[in-house]
Amino acid sequence: MKRTIATALVAVAALTGAANAMTSDARLAQIQAYAPNADVQSLTNAEIGTLLSVIHSGDTESEKRGFVQAFVN
C-alpha cells in the first residue's frame, strides 16, 4: 500500500499525457468504476490525477479499489 501512495504522488507531480488527454467524463467514469457510490464530481484535478495514477498502477485490483474507495470517502 505504501508503494501505491508513493506511486500516486510521483505520478501527480508528473501528470501529463493520457490522463490529461482524456475527457473529464471518461476520467470520472474510470474512478466511478472503482468507487460506485462516490461523488466524483466534487474531486479536484489533482485528486483525479492521483486516483487515475493508482488505477493505472501495477497493483492488484483489490488494492486499487481499496485505495480509491478510502480516498473518496
CYANA upper distance limits for C-alpha pairs under 8 A (distance plus 0.5 A):
  1 MET  CA      5 ILE  CA      6.99
  1 MET  CA     63 GLU  CA      7.72
  2 LYS  CA      6 ALA  CA      6.67
  3 ARG  CA      7 THR  CA      6.43
  4 THR  CA      8 ALA  CA      6.60
  4 THR  CA     54 VAL  CA      6.90
  4 THR  CA     57 SER  CA      8.06
  4 THR  CA     59 ASP  CA      7.65
  5 ILE  CA      9 LEU  CA      6.73
  5 ILE  CA     54 VAL  CA      8.32
  6 ALA  CA     10 VAL  CA      6.75
  7 THR  CA     11 ALA  CA      6.55
  7 THR  CA     53 SER  CA      7.81
  7 THR  CA     54 VAL  CA      7.74
  7 THR  CA     57 SER  CA      8.11
  8 ALA  CA     12 VAL  CA      6.63
  8 ALA  CA     50 THR  CA      5.65
  8 ALA  CA     51 LEU  CA      7.78
  8 ALA  CA     53 SER  CA      5.82
  8 ALA  CA     54 VAL  CA      6.16
  9 LEU  CA     13 ALA  CA      6.88
  9 LEU  CA     50 THR  CA      7.23
 10 VAL  CA     14 ALA  CA      6.94
 11 ALA  CA     15 LEU  CA      6.11
 11 ALA  CA     49 GLY  CA      8.14
 11 ALA  CA     50 THR  CA      7.48
 11 ALA  CA     53 SER  CA      6.48
 12 VAL  CA     46 ALA  CA      7.22
 12 VAL  CA     49 GLY  CA      6.21
 12 VAL  CA     50 THR  CA      6.04
 12 VAL  CA     53 SER  CA      7.83
 15 LEU  CA     19 ALA  CA      7.75
 15 LEU  CA     20 ASN  CA      8.00
 15 LEU  CA     49 GLY  CA      7.32
 16 THR  CA     20 ASN  CA      6.35
 17 GLY  CA     21 ALA  CA      6.60
 18 ALA  CA     22 MET  CA      6.74
 19 ALA  CA     27 ARG  CA      7.93
 19 ALA  CA     49 GLY  CA      7.61
 19 ALA  CA     52 LEU  CA      7.81
 22 MET  CA     26 ALA  CA      6.77
 22 MET  CA     27 ARG  CA      6.85
 23 THR  CA     27 ARG  CA      6.84
 24 SER  CA     28 LEU  CA      6.70
 25 ASP  CA     29 ALA  CA      6.53
 26 ALA  CA     30 GLN  CA      6.88
 27 ARG  CA     31 ILE  CA      7.15
 27 ARG  CA     48 ILE  CA      7.98
 27 ARG  CA     52 LEU  CA      7.99
 28 LEU  CA     32 GLN  CA      6.51
 28 LEU  CA     40 VAL  CA      6.76
 28 LEU  CA     41 GLN  CA      8.02
 28 LEU  CA     48 ILE  CA      8.05
 29 ALA  CA     33 ALA  CA      6.71
 30 GLN  CA     34 TYR  CA      7.57
 30 GLN  CA     52 LEU  CA      8.18
 31 ILE  CA     35 ALA  CA      6.86
 31 ILE  CA     40 VAL  CA      7.87
 31 ILE  CA     48 ILE  CA      8.40
 31 ILE  CA     51 LEU  CA      7.41
 31 ILE  CA     52 LEU  CA      7.54
 31 ILE  CA     55 ILE  CA      8.27
 31 ILE  CA     68 VAL  CA      7.91
 32 GLN  CA     36 PRO  CA      5.37
 32 GLN  CA     37 ASN  CA      7.93
 32 GLN  CA     38 ALA  CA      7.26
 32 GLN  CA     40 VAL  CA      7.33
 34 TYR  CA     64 LYS  CA      8.15
 34 TYR  CA     65 ARG  CA      5.66
 34 TYR  CA     68 VAL  CA      6.92
 34 TYR  CA     69 GLN  CA      7.47
 35 ALA  CA     65 ARG  CA      7.55
 35 ALA  CA     68 VAL  CA      6.98
 35 ALA  CA     69 GLN  CA      5.77
 35 ALA  CA     72 VAL  CA      8.23
 38 ALA  CA     69 GLN  CA      8.24
 38 ALA  CA     72 VAL  CA      6.81
 38 ALA  CA     73 ASN  CA      7.60
 39 ASP  CA     43 LEU  CA      8.30
 39 ASP  CA     72 VAL  CA      8.19
 40 VAL  CA     72 VAL  CA      8.21
 43 LEU  CA     47 GLU  CA      6.38
 43 LEU  CA     48 ILE  CA      6.78
 44 THR  CA     48 ILE  CA      6.69
 45 ASN  CA     49 GLY  CA      6.61
 46 ALA  CA     50 THR  CA      6.72
 47 GLU  CA     51 LEU  CA      6.69
 48 ILE  CA     52 LEU  CA      6.57
 49 GLY  CA     53 SER  CA      6.59
 50 THR  CA     54 VAL  CA      6.93
 51 LEU  CA     55 ILE  CA      6.66
 51 LEU  CA     68 VAL  CA      6.77
 52 LEU  CA     56 HIS  CA      6.57
 53 SER  CA     57 SER  CA      6.56
 54 VAL  CA     59 ASP  CA      8.34
 54 VAL  CA     64 LYS  CA      6.66
 54 VAL  CA     67 PHE  CA      8.27
 54 VAL  CA     68 VAL  CA      8.22
 55 ILE  CA     64 LYS  CA      6.31
 55 ILE  CA     68 VAL  CA      8.47
 59 ASP  CA     63 GLU  CA      6.68
 59 ASP  CA     64 LYS  CA      6.91
 60 THR  CA     64 LYS  CA      6.76
 61 GLU  CA     65 ARG  CA      6.51
 62 SER  CA     66 GLY  CA      6.60
 63 GLU  CA     67 PHE  CA      6.63
 64 LYS  CA     68 VAL  CA      6.63
 65 ARG  CA     69 GLN  CA      6.53
 66 GLY  CA     70 ALA  CA      6.54
 67 PHE  CA     71 PHE  CA      6.47
 68 VAL  CA     72 VAL  CA      6.74
 69 GLN  CA     73 ASN  CA      6.63
